[in-house]
Amino acid sequence: MFDSCHGPDMSDYQLMIPQMPILGPHDFDRILSDIHQSVVDEATAAEFYSRLLREAPDDLHERFIDHAMKDELEHLQAFEELYLHFTGTDPEYVIEPVEYETYREGILIALEEELEAAEFYRDVILSSTDRLVRDTFFLAMVDELEHATQFGVLFNTLD
């Protein structure tokens, strides 16, 4: 009931504080798999952006793509170090280059993949209580959102 002098009667409610992690805990093997997938994805993105950079039509495109490529290399190093921290070994991986027909299509693919990466990283963050895992994925997630914004700008400058 609501008492106008004292506010709602809280005796009928039980506070439900969300449990951590919000999406439920991933087991250690799943977290390792997520870290390994992130290594592959970041290496793939860096290679992809190196090709887009060679096709950039102007200074704005060059600056945004170069910035994204450098960030992806930093993320790659961070995820490799995280994998090494947990396993004691360097990750082994092979990338499959992103295929595209035109520069415009490449920019659109980059935009879509940055958004997908941000969502994947968000889900890992919300599935772990490990501070190192959460912080590493958070740093990458924020950068991926920045890159998505920049690729959106680039896409809108193309005919």
Secondary structure as UniProt FT lines:
FT   STRAND          2..3
FT   TURN            4..6
FT   STRAND          7..8
FT   HELIX           10..12
FT   TURN            22..23
FT   HELIX           28..55
FT   HELIX           59..87
FT   HELIX           103..125
FT   TURN            126..127
FT   HELIX           131..157
//
